[in-house]
Amino acid sequence: MFRTLAATLKKWRASRNGGRQLIELLTHVEWQAPHGARHQWLIELVRWVRRGGLPDGKVDRRVSRPQHVRLRYLLRMLDQHPDWKRDVARLLRATLAEGDAISLLCDTGMPTRSGFWGALVERLQSSLIPPAPNTRSLSALVTLMFADADDGHVADEASWIDTIPAELLDALRNLLLYGMDDADTAARADERGAARRPRHEDEAEGGVTGAGGAGDFSHALLAAMHNLCYQIGSTGLSSAVRSRLSEARIQALPFYRLGPAMQSVEAAHAMREAQARESDVASRGVLDPTLEGAREGAAGRAEHMDAALRLLQEVNVLRALLDECHAAIRELYAHLDANGVSVEVVFQVERMRERLIRFERLLDAWMTTDDPASQAHLIADLIRATRARQSVGHLLRMNFALLARKMVESCAQTGGHYIARDRRQYRQMLWMASGGGAVTAVTVYFKFFITGSHMQPMVEGFLAGLNYAWSFVLMHFLHFTLATKQPAMTAPAIAQRLEAAGTPEGLEAFAAEVVALMRTQAAAIFGNLALVFPLCLLVQLAWFRLTGGHLITPEKARATLASFSLLGPTPLYAAMTGVLLWASSLLAGWAENWFALHRIGDVLNYNRRLRFVFGNAGAARVAHFWRHNFSGIVSNVALGLMLGLVPAVMTAFALPFEVRHVTLSTGSIAVALGVLGPKVLHESVLWWAVAGTAAMAMLNVAVSFTLAFQMALRSRTSLPVDKRDIYRSVGRRLLAHPLELLFPAAASKPGQGLSSREG
């Protein structure tokens, strides 16, 4: 609150001194100074216009755009002081004449590096190191003009520029032409004489030929389009793009035909300019009253009309090719979505799409050079692009959105099979979870053996990771399940169901799906714990009966119970374990995308050595095996290694962390109970450990589910229904059918069925 109040007070003081600052700026106009000094003066002037508040310090709530008021105040001040106005106009013309317009029209907002990681480094550097003002690049000048102000005020620059009134635009144009030499003034008076001629005649005769005139701007736009055209064609004809398009003939691709089409437009434009010059020379001479003179005039007008018509036709052909380029980009995204996403390819395609949009915007501005509103819209677009280029988050969202959606959809396809919608699926889930609990019981004893060896922490963490990994992979191939791995998979499936929740029927179906998910998750946790606890306890009791000893020492058993206490760091560790569970689902989605992107299945299927050893059918079976198990193996091995190594690494950096997994912890409590005997039932250390284990169950599931669900929602543009309606619908479902939380109704419709594989 105090920071906001201080910013408001600073803004009010700046508005009070606004008129004085403007006068100080206008009295120090040095249009003959080096371009670095001129650029610095322009930056300060634009920042004065951008600053919030009215220039005289007054407050008028009817004014929605204070920048317009400041701009009008500036122009009125210049009208009252012709010397200032002449110097400002000369400074503007000198800046435009010496500046690199191509950098402004082509490079503004566009990454100059060819790859994603290079562009990321470029944005990080630009966010820390602004460009120097003593440069010819107008793109750098615009970046400095519209960088965030010192007072922290970030306005929608594109919005107020896009809505500048027409009279202000005309005044700005007149300011740019003010004080030009007498020859240019005479030329302008002549062109505004008897009758108005078309725009191309004005450009051809040099009627507005001063620096910053319409002719110079038109030529700069044409050169920028020429530059962009070949940049687009270079990317569109690259192997990464061309191999993903259905059209195999390179000559038929729109990117191949874009360059010749642009050359045709330039040739037609040059012919129209030549005809305009000839027509202008004829119009300046003495009119020939004879029939021959009339015929020559009519022929000249006809040729001029033909040239203008040809230019229009070539522009229409160019626009049609641009539409075909957009269609090819949509095909590229569909191919990436179906066959695997590469961040580098997405970066190239997205940069090409941005250049296409910029090309179309420049083409529109070139066709309407005499329209100040069109030029204002172009400047607004360039400022939007500048702001986007300064944002590292925008680059990450733009290029990782498709990959994130692909990974989420991969998890959703797997997670949809982990929701029991009828009684058969419910019994199957109990069986799968019970098998997972049985395998975890073996894992618990291996864990105690590893920790009891007292090895170096990193070695111990690596062996613990291998212990977890083999058990998770075994569950995968035995079609068992671990309850805490499910939320990261089922959350994207639930988020995907939201797309059909826009109708009452769809909302009701979504509520039923949420209830089924809650029931299935409870069944999975029950099945895991129902096997791991008695098995671990029975193994310890049987060992004691046979040998008279314990598998772990009583001191170790008591320390294990104390480490699981709810009063200690157990909740924090359990939440961090939930993050690792979610991360394993991301690795599963990434692995499946990588496998599809590089077509590993086809590589294995047609591998010459595999076919020689196993035959064609055997190679196909190998490819089928890896196609259906690669992501599961990667995610399970990665999860196991993370559970073992992450605590060791964090502890090495003085950040204590231990894995708190509900199934493993329940088995450990059972072993400790078997070692300490029934007397421990009367001690609080056991019951605090039980309470801590209950917290583990909730946090493992809740954190993993929440992270996966939020990522799934962010990969979608919008929700068809309000969140409050979702909560109310789920609440009504629970109130109407409370027993469905424990057991599915007999009339429940079958769904997809449970998966035959884990993770």
C-alpha positions in Angstrom: 0.0 0.0 0.0 2.8 2.4 0.9 4.6 1.7 -2.3 1.5 2.4 -4.3 1.0 5.7 -2.4 4.6 6.7 -3.0 4.2 6.0 -6.8 1.0 8.0 -6.9 2.6 11.0 -5.1 5.6 10.9 -7.4 3.3 10.8 -10.4 1.4 13.8 -9.1 4.6 15.8 -8.6 5.7 14.9 -12.1 2.4 16.1 -13.5 2.7 19.4 -11.5 6.1 20.0 -13.1 5.0 18.8 -16.6 4.8 22.2 -18.3 8.1 23.3 -16.9 9.8 20.1 -18.0 8.4 20.5 -21.6 9.6 24.1 -21.8 13.1 23.0 -20.7 13.1 20.3 -23.3 12.0 22.6 -26.1 14.6 25.3 -25.3 17.4 22.7 -25.7 16.6 21.4 -29.2 19.8 20.8 -31.1 18.8 19.4 -34.5 22.4 19.6 -35.8 23.8 17.7 -32.8 25.1 14.1 -33.2 22.4 11.5 -33.6 23.1 10.2 -30.1 22.2 13.5 -28.5 19.2 13.9 -30.8 18.0 10.4 -29.8 18.4 11.2 -26.2 16.3 14.3 -26.6 13.6 12.4 -28.4 13.5 9.7 -25.7 13.0 12.3 -23.0 10.2 14.0 -25.1 8.4 10.8 -25.7 8.7 9.9 -22.0 7.2 13.2 -21.2 4.2 12.4 -23.4 3.8 8.9 -22.0 3.8 10.1 -18.4 0.5 9.9 -16.6 -1.5 12.9 -15.6 -2.3 16.2 -17.3 0.5 18.6 -18.1 -0.8 21.4 -16.0 -1.3 19.2 -12.9 -5.1 19.4 -13.1 -7.3 16.2 -12.8 -10.0 15.7 -15.3 -11.7 12.3 -15.0 -13.4 12.7 -18.3 -10.0 12.4 -20.0 -9.4 8.7 -20.8 -6.1 9.3 -22.5 -3.9 11.8 -20.8 -1.2 11.1 -23.4 -3.5 12.7 -26.1 -3.9 15.8 -23.9 -0.1 16.1 -23.4 0.4 15.6 -27.2 -2.1 18.4 -27.9 -0.4 20.6 -25.3 3.0 20.0 -27.0 1.7 20.9 -30.5 0.0 24.1 -29.1 3.2 25.1 -27.5 5.1 24.6 -30.7 2.5 26.6 -32.7 3.1 29.5 -30.2 6.9 29.3 -30.7 7.7 28.9 -34.5 11.5 28.8 -33.8 11.0 25.8 -31.5 8.7 24.2 -34.1 11.2 24.6 -36.9 14.0 23.1 -34.8 11.8 20.1 -33.7 10.8 19.5 -37.3 14.4 19.6 -38.5 15.4 17.2 -35.7 12.6 14.7 -36.7 13.5 14.9 -40.4 17.2 14.4 -39.6 16.5 11.4 -37.4 14.4 9.7 -40.0 16.9 10.5 -42.8 19.9 9.1 -41.0 18.1 6.3 -39.2 17.8 2.7 -40.4 14.1 2.3 -41.2 14.5 -1.4 -42.1 15.5 -2.2 -38.5 12.4 -0.5 -37.3 10.0 -2.2 -39.8 11.6 -5.7 -40.0 13.5 -6.3 -36.8 11.4 -4.6 -34.1 10.0 -7.4 -31.9 11.7 -10.1 -34.0 14.4 -12.4 -32.5 17.7 -12.0 -34.4 19.1 -15.3 -33.2 18.2 -18.4 -35.3 17.5 -20.7 -32.5 15.3 -20.8 -29.4 18.1 -20.9 -26.8 19.9 -18.1 -28.6 16.7 -16.0 -28.6 16.3 -16.7 -24.8 19.8 -15.5 -24.1 19.1 -12.5 -26.3 16.0 -11.5 -24.3 17.8 -12.0 -21.0 20.6 -9.8 -22.2 18.2 -7.1 -23.5 16.3 -7.1 -20.3 19.5 -6.4 -18.4 21.4 -4.3 -20.9 19.3 -1.7 -22.9 20.5 -0.6 -26.3 22.8 2.5 -26.6 21.0 5.7 -27.9 23.9 6.6 -30.2 22.9 4.2 -33.0 21.4 4.5 -36.4 18.9 1.7 -35.6 15.4 3.2 -35.3 14.3 -0.1 -33.7 16.7 0.6 -30.8 15.3 4.1 -30.6 11.7 2.9 -30.3 12.8 0.4 -27.7 14.3 3.1 -25.6 11.4 5.5 -26.1 8.8 3.0 -24.9 10.8 1.2 -22.2 9.2 1.2 -18.8 9.3 4.6 -17.2 11.5 5.3 -14.1 8.5 5.7 -11.9 7.3 2.1 -12.6 4.3 3.3 -14.7 3.6 0.7 -17.4 0.9 2.0 -19.7 -0.7 0.3 -22.7 1.4 2.3 -25.2 -0.1 0.6 -28.2 -3.6 1.5 -27.1 -3.2 5.2 -26.8 -1.2 5.4 -30.0 -3.8 3.3 -31.8 -6.5 5.8 -30.8 -4.8 9.1 -31.5 -7.5 11.4 -33.0 -7.3 12.3 -36.7 -6.7 16.0 -36.1 -3.6 15.2 -33.9 -2.3 12.9 -36.6 -2.7 15.6 -39.2 -0.9 18.1 -36.9 1.9 15.6 -36.4 2.3 15.2 -40.1 2.3 19.0 -40.6 5.0 19.3 -37.9 7.2 16.8 -39.8 6.9 18.9 -43.0 7.2 22.3 -41.2 10.1 24.6 -42.2 11.3 22.7 -45.3 13.1 24.8 -48.0 11.3 26.9 -50.5 11.8 24.5 -53.4 9.9 21.7 -51.5 7.3 24.2 -50.4 6.7 25.2 -54.0 6.5 21.6 -55.1 3.9 20.9 -52.4 1.9 24.0 -53.5 2.0 22.8 -57.1 0.8 19.3 -56.2 -2.1 20.8 -54.3 -3.0 23.1 -57.2 -5.7 22.5 -59.7 -6.6 18.9 -59.1 -5.5 16.1 -56.7 -3.5 13.4 -58.4 -3.2 9.8 -57.2 -0.7 8.8 -54.5 1.8 7.3 -56.8 2.1 10.5 -58.8 2.9 12.4 -55.6 5.6 9.9 -54.8 7.0 9.9 -58.4 7.3 13.7 -58.8 8.9 14.1 -55.3 6.0 16.3 -54.1 6.7 15.0 -50.6 10.4 14.2 -51.0 11.8 15.6 -47.8 13.1 13.3 -45.2 10.2 11.5 -43.6 7.9 12.3 -46.6 5.3 9.8 -47.9 7.6 8.8 -50.8 10.5 7.9 -48.6 8.2 6.0 -46.2 6.6 4.1 -49.1 10.0 3.0 -50.4 11.1 2.0 -46.9 8.0 -0.1 -46.6 8.6 -1.8 -49.9 12.2 -2.6 -49.0 11.1 -4.0 -45.6 8.6 -6.3 -47.3 11.3 -7.4 -49.7 13.5 -8.3 -46.8 10.8 -10.1 -44.8 9.6 -12.0 -47.9 12.9 -13.8 -48.3 13.3 -14.4 -44.6 9.9 -16.1 -44.6 10.9 -18.1 -47.7 14.2 -19.2 -46.2 12.5 -20.7 -43.1 9.6 -22.2 -45.0 11.9 -24.1 -47.4 14.1 -25.4 -44.6 14.2 -29.1 -44.0 12.6 -28.9 -40.6 9.5 -27.2 -42.1 9.4 -28.8 -45.5 9.6 -32.4 -44.2 6.4 -31.8 -42.2 4.2 -30.6 -45.0 2.0 -32.9 -47.1 3.1 -31.2 -50.4 6.3 -32.9 -51.6 7.0 -30.7 -54.6 9.1 -27.7 -53.5 7.9 -25.6 -56.5 4.3 -26.0 -55.3 5.0 -24.7 -51.8 3.7 -21.1 -51.1 7.0 -20.2 -49.5 8.8 -21.0 -52.8 6.4 -18.8 -54.8 6.4 -15.9 -52.4 9.7 -14.4 -53.7 8.7 -14.3 -57.3 5.3 -12.8 -56.4 7.1 -10.1 -54.4 9.3 -9.4 -57.4 6.3 -9.1 -59.6 4.8 -6.5 -57.2 8.0 -4.5 -57.2 8.2 -4.6 -61.0 4.5 -3.5 -61.3 5.2 -0.7 -58.8 8.3 0.4 -60.8 6.3 0.5 -64.0 3.5 2.5 -62.3 6.1 5.0 -61.1 7.6 5.3 -64.6 4.1 5.9 -66.0 3.4 8.4 -63.3 6.6 10.3 -64.1 5.8 10.4 -67.9 2.2 11.6 -67.1 3.6 14.2 -64.7 6.0 15.5 -67.4 3.2 15.8 -69.9 0.9 17.6 -67.4 3.6 20.2 -66.7 4.1 21.0 -70.4 1.9 23.2 -72.5 -1.3 21.4 -73.5 -1.4 20.5 -77.2 -4.8 21.6 -78.5 -4.5 19.4 -81.6 -6.2 16.1 -82.1 -2.7 14.4 -81.9 -2.1 15.9 -78.4 -5.5 14.7 -77.2 -4.7 11.2 -78.4 -1.3 11.2 -76.7 -3.0 12.3 -73.4 -5.6 9.6 -73.7 -3.0 7.0 -74.4 -0.9 8.1 -71.4 -3.9 7.9 -69.1 -4.8 4.5 -70.5 -1.2 3.2 -69.9 -1.3 4.7 -66.4 -4.6 2.9 -65.7 -3.2 -0.4 -67.0 -0.1 -0.1 -64.8 -2.3 0.6 -61.7 -4.5 -2.3 -62.5 -1.6 -4.6 -62.9 -0.1 -3.6 -59.6 -3.5 -4.3 -57.9 -3.6 -7.7 -59.5 -0.1 -8.6 -58.4 -0.9 -7.4 -54.8 -4.0 -9.7 -54.8 -1.8 -12.6 -55.9 0.6 -11.8 -53.1 -2.2 -11.7 -50.6 -3.5 -15.1 -51.8 0.0 -16.6 -51.3 0.2 -15.2 -47.8 -3.1 -17.0 -47.0 -1.6 -20.2 -48.4 1.4 -19.7 -46.1 -0.9 -19.3 -43.1 -2.6 -22.6 -44.1 0.7 -24.3 -44.4 1.6 -23.1 -40.8 -1.6 -24.5 -39.5 -0.7 -27.8 -41.2 2.7 -27.7 -39.5 1.2 -27.2 -36.1 -1.3 -30.1 -36.7 1.7 -32.3 -37.7 3.6 -31.4 -34.6 0.6 -32.0 -32.4 0.1 -35.4 -33.8 3.7 -36.6 -34.3 5.7 -34.9 -31.5 6.7 -31.4 -30.6 10.2 -29.9 -31.0 10.8 -26.6 -29.3 13.3 -25.5 -31.9 10.9 -26.3 -34.7 8.1 -24.5 -32.9 10.4 -21.5 -32.5 11.2 -21.4 -36.3 7.5 -21.8 -37.2 6.3 -19.2 -34.7 9.0 -16.7 -35.9 7.9 -17.3 -39.5 4.2 -16.8 -38.5 5.1 -13.5 -36.8 7.0 -12.4 -39.9 4.0 -13.2 -42.1 1.8 -11.1 -39.8 4.3 -8.2 -40.0 4.5 -8.6 -43.8 0.7 -8.2 -44.1 0.7 -5.2 -41.8 3.4 -3.5 -43.8 1.5 -4.3 -47.0 -1.6 -2.7 -45.7 0.4 0.4 -44.6 2.1 0.5 -48.0 -1.2 0.5 -49.9 -2.5 3.4 -47.7 0.6 5.5 -47.2 -1.4 8.7 -47.3 -3.6 7.6 -44.3 -2.1 8.8 -41.0 -4.3 6.4 -39.1 -2.8 3.5 -40.9 0.7 4.6 -40.0 -0.4 5.0 -36.3 -1.8 1.5 -36.3 1.6 0.3 -37.7 3.5 2.1 -35.0 1.2 0.6 -32.4 1.9 -2.9 -33.7 5.6 -2.3 -33.6 5.4 -1.1 -30.0 3.4 -4.2 -29.1 6.1 -6.3 -30.7 8.8 -4.4 -28.8 7.1 -5.1 -25.5 6.6 -8.8 -26.4 10.3 -9.1 -27.3 11.4 -7.6 -24.0 9.4 -10.4 -22.1 11.2 -13.6 -21.4 7.9 -15.2 -20.2 6.2 -14.4 -23.5 9.0 -16.3 -25.3 8.6 -19.3 -23.0 4.8 -19.4 -23.2 4.8 -18.9 -27.0 7.3 -21.8 -27.7 6.5 -24.2 -24.9 2.7 -24.0 -25.1 2.4 -26.7 -27.7 4.9 -28.9 -26.0 3.1 -28.5 -22.6 -0.2 -29.3 -24.2 1.3 -32.4 -25.9 2.7 -33.6 -22.6 -0.6 -32.9 -20.8 -2.6 -34.8 -23.4 -0.2 -37.7 -23.2 -0.8 -37.8 -19.4 -4.5 -37.4 -19.9 -4.7 -40.4 -22.2 -3.0 -42.5 -19.6 -4.8 -41.0 -16.6 -8.2 -41.5 -18.2 -7.7 -45.3 -17.7 -7.1 -44.8 -13.9 -10.7 -43.7 -13.2 -13.0 -46.5 -12.1 -16.5 -45.8 -13.4 -18.3 -49.1 -12.7 -18.0 -51.9 -10.2 -15.9 -54.1 -12.5 -13.3 -51.4 -12.9 -13.5 -50.6 -9.2 -12.6 -54.3 -8.3 -9.8 -54.2 -10.9 -8.4 -51.0 -9.3 -8.4 -52.7 -5.9 -6.5 -55.7 -7.3 -3.9 -53.5 -9.1 -3.4 -51.4 -5.9 -3.0 -54.5 -3.8 -0.3 -55.8 -6.1 1.4 -52.4 -5.8 1.3 -52.7 -2.0 2.8 -56.2 -2.1 5.7 -55.0 -4.3 6.3 -52.0 -2.0 6.6 -54.3 1.0 9.7 -55.8 -0.6 11.0 -52.3 -1.4 10.7 -51.3 2.2 13.0 -54.0 3.4 15.5 -53.3 0.7 15.4 -49.7 1.8 16.2 -50.6 5.4 19.1 -52.8 4.2 20.6 -49.9 2.2 20.3 -47.3 4.9 21.6 -49.7 7.5 24.8 -50.1 5.5 25.9 -46.5 6.4 27.5 -45.8 3.0 28.5 -42.4 1.7 25.3 -40.3 1.2 25.5 -40.0 -2.6 26.1 -43.8 -3.0 23.3 -44.5 -0.5 21.0 -42.2 -2.4 21.8 -43.8 -5.7 21.2 -47.3 -4.4 18.0 -46.2 -2.8 16.9 -44.7 -6.2 17.7 -48.0 -7.9 15.6 -49.8 -5.3 12.6 -47.5 -5.9 13.1 -47.7 -9.6 13.1 -51.5 -10.0 9.9 -51.7 -7.9 8.1 -49.1 -9.9 9.2 -50.7 -13.2 8.1 -54.1 -11.9 4.7 -52.6 -11.0 4.5 -51.3 -14.6 5.0 -54.7 -16.2 2.8 -56.6 -13.7 0.0 -54.0 -14.3 0.0 -52.9 -10.7 -0.4 -49.4 -9.6 0.9 -47.0 -6.9 -1.8 -44.7 -5.6 0.4 -41.6 -5.3 1.4 -41.8 -9.0 -2.2 -41.6 -10.2 -3.1 -37.9 -9.4 -0.5 -36.5 -11.8 -2.0 -38.6 -14.6 -5.7 -38.2 -13.7 -5.6 -34.4 -13.2 -5.0 -33.8 -17.0 -7.8 -36.2 -17.8 -10.2 -34.3 -15.6 -9.1 -31.0 -17.0 -9.7 -32.4 -20.5 -13.2 -33.2 -19.5 -13.8 -29.6 -18.7 -14.0 -28.8 -22.4 -17.4 -30.5 -22.6 -18.8 -28.9 -19.4 -20.3 -25.9 -21.1 -23.9 -27.4 -21.0 -25.9 -28.6 -18.0 -25.5 -32.2 -19.2 -21.8 -31.8 -19.7 -21.4 -30.2 -16.2 -23.3 -33.1 -14.6 -21.1 -35.6 -16.4 -18.0 -33.7 -15.2 -19.3 -33.8 -11.6 -19.8 -37.6 -11.9 -16.3 -37.9 -13.3 -14.8 -36.0 -10.3 -16.7 -38.2 -7.9 -15.4 -41.3 -9.7 -11.9 -39.9 -9.5 -12.2 -39.4 -5.7 -13.6 -42.8 -5.3 -10.8 -44.4 -7.4 -8.1 -42.6 -5.6 -9.4 -43.7 -2.2 -9.6 -47.3 -3.5 -6.0 -47.1 -4.8 -4.7 -45.8 -1.4 -6.7 -48.5 0.5 -5.4 -51.2 -1.8 -1.8 -50.1 -1.4 -2.0 -49.9 2.4 -4.1 -53.0 2.9 -1.2 -55.1 1.5 1.9 -53.3 2.5 1.1 -53.0 6.2 0.3 -56.7 7.0 3.0 -58.0 4.7 5.7 -55.9 6.3 4.5 -56.8 9.8 4.2 -60.5 9.0 7.7 -60.7 7.5 9.2 -59.1 10.7 7.2 -61.4 13.0 8.1 -64.5 10.9 11.8 -63.5 11.0 11.6 -63.0 14.8 10.0 -66.4 15.2 12.5 -68.2 13.1 15.7 -66.5 14.2 14.8 -64.7 17.4 16.2 -61.5 16.0 14.9 -58.3 14.2 15.5 -57.1 10.7 16.2 -53.6 12.1 17.3 -52.6 15.5 14.9 -51.3 18.1 16.7 -48.0 18.1 16.2 -47.7 14.3 12.5 -48.6 14.7 11.9 -45.9 17.3 13.9 -43.4 15.2 11.7 -44.3 12.2 8.5 -43.7 14.1 9.8 -40.3 15.4 10.8 -39.2 11.9 7.3 -39.7 10.6 5.7 -37.5 13.4 3.2 -35.0 12.4 4.9 -32.5 14.7 8.1 -32.5 12.7 8.9 -31.6 9.1 6.8 -34.5 7.7 4.1 -32.3 6.1 6.8 -30.2 4.3 8.6 -33.3 3.1 5.4 -34.9 2.0 4.5 -31.9 -0.1 8.0 -31.9 -1.7 7.5 -35.6 -2.5 4.3 -34.7 -4.2 6.3 -32.3 -6.4 8.6 -35.2 -7.4 5.6 -37.3 -8.2 4.3 -34.6 -10.5 7.7 -34.1 -12.1 7.7 -37.8 -13.1 4.5 -37.4 -15.0 6.1 -34.5 -16.9 9.0 -36.8 -17.8 6.5 -39.4 -19.0 4.8 -36.9 -21.3 8.2 -35.6 -22.5 9.4 -39.2 -23.2 6.4 -40.1 -25.2 6.7 -36.8 -27.2 10.4 -37.5 -27.8 9.7 -41.1 -29.0 7.1 -39.9 -31.5 9.1 -36.8 -32.6 12.2 -38.9 -33.6 10.0 -41.8 -34.9 11.9 -44.3 -32.8 9.2 -46.9 -33.4 9.8 -46.8 -37.1 13.6 -46.8 -36.7 13.4 -50.0 -34.6 10.8 -51.6 -37.0 13.1 -51.1 -40.0 16.4 -51.6 -38.3 18.5 -53.9 -40.4 20.2 -55.7 -37.5 17.0 -56.3 -35.6 15.4 -57.7 -38.7 18.4 -60.0 -39.2 18.3 -61.3 -35.6 14.6 -61.4 -34.9 13.1 -61.3 -38.4 10.6 -58.8 -39.7 7.8 -59.9 -37.3 10.3 -59.9 -34.3 11.5 -56.4 -35.2 7.9 -55.2 -35.3 7.3 -56.7 -31.9 10.3 -54.9 -30.5 9.1 -51.6 -31.9 5.6 -52.3 -30.5 7.1 -53.1 -27.1 9.0 -49.8 -26.8 6.2 -47.8 -28.4 3.9 -48.8 -25.5 6.4 -48.9 -22.7 9.0 -46.3 -23.3 7.3 -43.4 -21.5 6.3 -45.7 -18.6 9.9 -47.0 -18.1 11.4 -43.5 -18.3 8.9 -42.0 -15.8 9.3 -44.9 -13.3 13.1 -45.0 -13.5 13.2 -41.2 -13.2 10.9 -41.2 -10.2 12.9 -43.8 -8.4 16.2 -42.0 -9.0 14.7 -38.7 -7.9 13.3 -40.2 -4.7 16.8 -41.5 -3.9 19.1 -38.8 -5.2 17.3 -35.6 -4.6 17.4 -35.9 -0.8 21.1 -36.7 -1.0 21.8 -33.7 -3.3 19.8 -31.3 -1.2 21.3 -32.5 2.0 24.8 -31.9 0.5 23.8 -28.3 0.0 22.6 -28.0 3.7 19.0 -28.2 2.6 17.6 -31.2 4.6 15.0 -33.3 2.8 13.7 -36.8 3.2 11.2 -38.7 1.1 7.8 -39.0 2.7 5.8 -41.4 0.6 2.6 -42.8 2.2 2.9 -46.4 1.0 6.6 -46.7 1.9 6.1 -45.0 5.2 3.2 -47.3 6.1 5.4 -50.3 5.5 8.1 -48.8 7.6 5.7 -48.2 10.5 4.6 -51.9 10.2 8.2 -53.0 10.5 8.8 -50.8 13.5 5.6 -52.0 15.1 6.8 -55.6 14.7 10.2 -54.8 16.2 8.9 -52.8 19.2 6.0 -55.1 20.0 2.5 -54.4 21.4 3.8 -52.1 24.1 4.4 -49.3 21.5 0.6 -49.1 21.0 0.5 -47.2 24.3 3.1 -44.6 23.3 2.4 -41.3 21.6 5.3 -41.7 19.2 3.3 -44.3 17.2 0.1 -42.3 16.9 1.9 -39.1 15.9 3.6 -41.2 13.2 0.2 -42.5 12.1 -1.1 -38.9 12.0 1.9 -37.9 10.0 1.3 -40.8 7.6 -2.3 -39.6 7.1 -1.0 -36.2 6.3 1.4 -37.8 3.8 -1.5 -39.4 2.0 -3.3 -36.1 1.6 -0.3 -34.0 0.7 1.2 -36.5 -1.7 -2.0 -36.7 -3.6 -3.1 -33.1 -3.3 0.2 -31.5 -4.3 0.7 -33.8 -7.3 -2.9 -33.4 -8.4 -2.9 -29.6 -8.0 0.3 -29.0 -10.0 -0.8 -31.3 -12.8 -4.3 -29.8 -12.9 -3.1 -26.2 -13.0 -0.7 -27.1 -15.8 -3.5 -28.8 -17.7 -5.7 -25.7 -17.3 -2.9 -23.3 -18.4 -2.4 -25.4 -21.6 -6.0 -24.5 -22.5 -7.1 -21.0 -23.5 -10.3 -20.7 -21.5 -12.8 -22.6 -19.6 -16.4 -23.0 -20.9 -17.8 -22.7 -17.4 -17.2 -20.7 -14.2 -15.3 -22.5 -11.4 -18.1 -21.8 -8.9 -20.6 -23.7 -11.1 -18.2 -26.6 -11.0 -17.9 -26.6 -7.2 -21.7 -26.4 -6.9 -22.2 -29.2 -9.4 -19.8 -31.5 -7.5 -21.4 -30.6 -4.2 -24.9 -31.4 -5.5 -23.6 -34.8 -6.8 -22.1 -35.7 -3.5 -25.3 -34.7 -1.6 -27.5 -36.6 -4.0 -25.3 -39.8 -4.1 -23.0 -39.8 -1.0 -22.3 -43.5 -1.2 -20.7 -43.1 -4.6 -17.6 -41.8 -2.8 -17.1 -45.4 -1.4 -18.5 -47.7 -4.0 -19.8 -47.1 -7.6 -23.5 -47.5 -8.2 -24.7 -50.6 -10.1 -26.3 -48.4 -12.8 -23.0 -46.5 -13.4 -22.2 -46.4 -17.1 -19.0 -48.1 -18.2 -16.2 -45.8 -19.4 -12.9 -46.5 -21.0 -11.8 -49.1 -18.5 -8.7 -49.3 -16.5 -5.3 -49.2 -18.0 -3.3 -52.4 -18.5 -0.1 -50.7 -17.6 1.2 -48.4 -14.8 2.4 -44.9 -15.3 
